[in-house]
Amino acid sequence: QFQWLACLAVLCMCTGATCIPKRPMAEFQPQPIFSTPPSIEQMAEVVNRSRNIQSLQSNFVTINPNQIRNLDASLVWQRERRFKISGGISRMMGNNFEVGSNEQYFWMSVRDGMRPQLFFARHDEFESQPIRRILPVSPLWILEALGISELDPYKVLGTPISRPDGMLELATLAPSATGSYTRSLVIDPKFGFTRQVLLKDPTGRLVASANQSEHNFYSSVSMALPHKVLIQLIPAIDPPTEIDVTIGSYVINGLDANSNVGFEIPNQNGYEVINLVQFNQGLPQAVTPIQVAPPGMVAVPPPAAVPQLPPTAYRSVPWDGRTYR
């Protein structure tokens, strides 16, 4: 059980609600697309309909990390990296956590009343690290867990594998700054949508997976998205995290493409600020403000601060008072 990941994962799957609306009406039910086993190109055409999605919003998501308890949250995402999930134990008690991203940074904040923490990292610095504590993947990977995948036929490794459950499994290359990851998409041969995503690092170790079910079809983008997702995140050192996500409904492409409101790092007052890149390296932590440069300017490094020892322990999700070492 554990972990910041749970909050993180909360991160990518939360959407706020006190009750989830009942869904599948007839128009949301996916219809079979293929009558015979599809080719790689045919599967790619269906999966890549996700490119029609420029933004997602939901206020009807319930998240249960590590089978501890349900959380209410809200989710908003706008291509490419503008994203935020926030929520908590109940709406009446306010938000206990926030996980977000903009074009430069991602962050995770938790307020538990005792020692609020704000983890942050630059995307490029985090993605260049081969060994990652707490988070084995960027929080943005959760978007793929939620069904926003793409499939390049030229990156497919070998032929599709027919599984005992009748699904087709495609292994693909996923290049990164630390080497080539292997991503496997498990695709329904009748409906064309993904039912599972597996990600292995360059050593072949499984670092993240998502089981997807209860798909709803959205005619505005001609594709189905899962409304039930079970995510597993497996860091190199720390315990794994399992996050059960249920989404009530989505608003697709409802955001103004020119709006950046709401995708800023939270106010750091009162938080212990931890650079996740330095944390991964085991470097001393200097709790200093995050320096974000205005458009057209270069960020100036913060003044030197007295280094503190890196955290030897971190707490689990904000509703669980235990500490894990």
C-alpha positions in Angstrom: 0.0 0.0 0.0 1.3 3.4 -0.3 2.1 6.3 -1.7 2.5 9.5 -3.5 1.8 7.5 -6.6 -1.6 7.0 -5.4 -2.0 10.6 -5.2 -0.4 10.9 -8.5 -2.4 8.4 -10.0 -5.2 10.2 -8.5 -3.7 12.6 -10.5 -4.5 11.4 -13.7 -7.7 10.0 -13.2 -9.7 12.0 -10.9 -12.7 14.0 -11.8 -14.9 15.6 -9.3 -18.2 14.3 -8.3 -20.2 13.2 -5.3 -22.2 10.8 -7.4 -21.5 9.4 -10.8 -24.2 9.7 -13.4 -25.6 6.6 -15.0 -24.3 6.3 -18.5 -24.7 3.9 -21.2 -27.6 5.0 -23.1 -28.0 3.4 -26.6 -26.1 6.1 -28.4 -23.1 5.6 -26.2 -22.9 1.8 -26.8 -19.9 0.9 -29.1 -20.8 -1.0 -32.3 -18.6 -3.6 -33.9 -16.3 -2.3 -36.5 -14.6 -5.4 -37.8 -16.1 -8.7 -38.9 -12.7 -10.3 -39.6 -9.4 -9.9 -37.8 -8.2 -6.4 -38.6 -4.8 -5.5 -40.1 -2.3 -3.4 -38.3 -3.2 -0.4 -40.5 -6.9 -0.9 -39.8 -6.3 -1.0 -36.0 -4.0 2.1 -36.3 -6.8 4.0 -38.0 -9.2 3.3 -35.2 -6.7 4.0 -32.3 -5.5 7.2 -34.0 -9.0 8.7 -33.9 -7.8 9.9 -30.5 -6.1 12.7 -32.5 -9.6 14.2 -32.9 -9.6 14.9 -29.1 -8.1 18.2 -28.3 -9.4 18.4 -24.7 -11.1 16.4 -22.0 -13.1 17.5 -19.0 -14.9 15.6 -16.3 -16.4 16.4 -12.9 -17.7 12.8 -12.4 -14.7 10.6 -11.5 -14.2 8.4 -8.5 -10.7 7.1 -7.7 -9.8 4.3 -5.3 -6.0 4.1 -4.7 -4.7 0.8 -3.2 -8.3 -0.2 -2.3 -8.2 2.3 0.6 -11.3 4.5 -0.1 -13.1 6.4 -2.9 -12.1 9.9 -3.8 -14.0 12.6 -5.7 -12.1 14.7 -8.1 -12.2 16.8 -11.3 -10.1 16.3 -14.4 -9.2 18.7 -17.2 -6.7 18.1 -20.1 -5.7 20.1 -23.1 -3.1 19.2 -25.7 -0.3 18.7 -25.4 0.7 19.0 -21.8 -1.9 21.1 -20.0 -3.5 19.0 -17.5 -4.9 19.0 -13.9 -6.6 16.7 -11.5 -7.7 17.8 -8.1 -10.0 16.5 -5.4 -10.2 14.8 -2.1 -12.2 12.7 0.3 -15.3 14.8 -0.2 -16.3 18.0 -1.9 -17.5 19.6 1.4 -13.9 19.2 2.8 -12.2 20.9 -0.2 -9.3 19.6 -2.3 -6.7 17.5 -0.5 -4.5 17.0 -3.6 -3.7 18.4 -7.0 -1.7 16.9 -9.8 -1.0 19.0 -12.8 1.1 19.8 -15.8 1.9 22.6 -18.2 4.3 22.7 -21.1 7.4 23.0 -18.8 6.6 21.4 -15.4 4.5 18.8 -13.7 3.6 18.8 -10.0 1.8 17.0 -7.2 0.6 18.7 -4.1 -0.9 17.1 -1.0 -2.3 18.9 2.1 -2.9 16.6 5.0 -2.9 19.3 7.7 0.5 18.3 9.2 3.1 18.7 6.6 1.9 19.8 3.1 4.2 18.7 0.3 4.6 19.9 -3.2 6.6 17.7 -5.6 7.6 19.1 -9.0 9.9 18.4 -11.9 10.7 19.7 -15.4 9.4 17.4 -18.0 12.7 17.2 -19.9 14.8 16.5 -16.8 12.5 13.9 -15.4 12.2 12.1 -18.8 16.0 11.9 -19.0 16.3 9.9 -15.7 16.5 6.1 -16.0 15.9 5.4 -12.3 12.7 7.0 -10.8 11.3 6.8 -7.3 7.7 7.4 -6.5 6.7 7.9 -10.2 8.0 5.4 -12.8 6.4 7.4 -15.6 5.4 10.9 -16.3 1.9 11.7 -15.0 1.0 12.4 -18.6 1.1 8.6 -19.2 -2.2 8.4 -17.4 -3.8 9.9 -20.5 -2.9 6.8 -22.4 -4.4 4.8 -19.6 -7.6 6.7 -20.1 -7.6 5.8 -23.8 -5.7 8.6 -25.5 -3.3 6.4 -27.4 -1.7 6.6 -30.8 -0.4 3.7 -33.0 2.4 4.1 -35.6 2.4 1.0 -37.8 6.1 1.6 -38.5 6.9 1.2 -34.8 5.1 -2.2 -34.4 7.4 -5.0 -33.4 6.4 -8.2 -35.3 2.9 -9.4 -36.0 -0.1 -9.1 -33.7 -0.4 -11.9 -31.2 -3.8 -13.6 -30.8 -4.4 -14.1 -27.0 -6.4 -16.8 -25.4 -9.1 -14.3 -24.4 -9.6 -13.5 -28.1 -7.8 -10.1 -28.0 -5.0 -9.0 -30.2 -1.7 -7.8 -28.7 0.6 -5.4 -30.5 4.1 -4.6 -29.2 5.5 -1.2 -30.3 8.7 0.8 -29.8 8.3 3.8 -27.5 11.6 5.8 -27.8 12.6 7.9 -24.9 15.6 10.0 -23.7 16.8 6.9 -21.7 16.4 4.3 -24.4 13.5 2.5 -26.1 10.6 1.4 -24.0 8.3 -1.3 -25.2 4.6 -0.6 -25.2 2.0 -3.3 -25.7 -1.6 -2.5 -26.8 -4.2 -5.1 -26.3 -6.9 -4.4 -28.9 -10.4 -5.7 -29.2 -10.6 -7.3 -32.7 -14.3 -6.5 -33.2 -14.6 -3.0 -31.7 -11.0 -1.7 -32.4 -10.5 0.0 -29.0 -7.8 -0.8 -26.5 -8.5 -3.0 -23.5 -5.1 -3.0 -21.9 -1.8 -1.0 -22.1 1.5 -2.3 -20.8 4.7 -0.3 -20.7 8.2 -1.9 -20.1 11.4 0.0 -19.6 14.6 -0.6 -21.7 15.6 -3.4 -19.4 12.2 -5.2 -20.0 10.8 -4.4 -16.5 7.1 -3.6 -16.4 6.7 -0.1 -15.1 3.0 0.7 -15.8 -0.2 -1.0 -16.9 -3.8 -0.1 -17.4 -6.8 -2.4 -17.8 -9.7 -0.7 -19.5 -13.4 -1.6 -19.6 -16.9 -0.1 -19.8 -16.2 1.8 -23.0 -18.5 4.5 -24.2 -18.7 5.7 -27.8 -18.5 9.4 -28.6 -19.8 10.2 -32.0 -18.2 13.6 -32.1 -14.8 12.0 -32.4 -15.9 8.6 -33.7 -14.2 6.6 -31.0 -14.8 4.9 -27.7 -13.2 5.7 -24.4 -13.0 3.5 -21.3 -15.0 4.6 -18.2 -13.4 2.0 -15.9 -9.6 1.8 -15.6 -7.4 -0.1 -13.3 -3.9 1.4 -13.3 -0.7 -0.1 -11.8 2.4 2.0 -11.4 5.6 0.1 -10.5 8.6 2.3 -9.5 12.2 1.0 -9.5 12.6 1.0 -5.7 9.4 1.9 -3.9 6.2 -0.1 -3.5 3.8 -0.3 -6.5 0.5 1.6 -6.5 -2.8 0.4 -7.8 -5.5 2.9 -8.7 -9.1 2.1 -9.6 -10.7 4.8 -11.7 -14.4 5.2 -12.6 -15.4 8.1 -14.9 -19.1 9.1 -15.1 -19.0 11.3 -18.2 -16.7 13.4 -20.4 -17.0 16.7 -22.1 -14.8 16.4 -25.2 -13.3 19.4 -27.1 -15.1 21.9 -24.9 -12.1 24.0 -23.9 -11.0 27.2 -25.6 -7.7 26.3 -27.3 -6.2 29.7 -26.4 -6.9 29.4 -22.7 -4.0 28.7 -20.3 -6.0 29.4 -17.1 -5.7 26.9 -14.4 -2.4 25.2 -15.5 0.0 26.9 -13.2 2.0 25.5 -10.3 0.1 26.0 -7.0 1.2 28.8 -4.6 4.1 27.3 -2.6 3.4 29.1 0.6 3.2 26.6 3.5 4.5 23.7 1.4 7.6 21.6 1.7 8.8 21.9 -1.9 10.7 18.9 -3.3 12.4 18.7 -6.6 11.5 15.2 -7.8 14.5 15.0 -10.2 16.9 15.6 -7.3 14.9 13.3 -5.1 15.4 10.5 -7.7 19.1 11.2 -7.7 19.3 11.1 -3.9 20.7 14.6 -3.8 20.3 17.0 -0.9 17.1 19.0 -1.1 17.0 22.8 -0.8 13.5 23.9 -0.2 13.4 26.9 -2.5 10.8 28.5 -4.7 10.3 27.1 -8.2 11.5 29.7 -10.7 9.2 30.0 -13.7 10.2 32.6 -16.3 7.6 34.8 -17.9 7.1 34.2 -21.7 10.2 35.3 -23.7 12.5 35.4 -20.6 15.0 32.9 -19.2 14.5 31.5 -15.7 17.1 32.7 -13.2 18.3 30.0 -10.8 17.3 30.6 -7.2 19.9 31.7 -4.7 21.8 29.0 -2.9 20.1 27.7 0.1 21.3 25.6 3.0 20.9 22.0 1.8 18.8 19.6 3.8 19.0 15.9 3.9 16.8 14.2 1.3 13.6 12.8 2.7 14.2 9.3 4.1 10.5 8.7 4.1 7.4 10.0 2.5 3.8 9.6 3.4 1.2 7.8 1.5 -2.0 9.3 0.1 -3.4 12.2 2.1 -6.2 10.3 3.7 -3.8 7.7 5.2 -1.5 8.8 8.0 1.1 6.0 7.6 4.7 6.6 6.6 6.6 4.3 4.2 10.3 4.0 4.1 
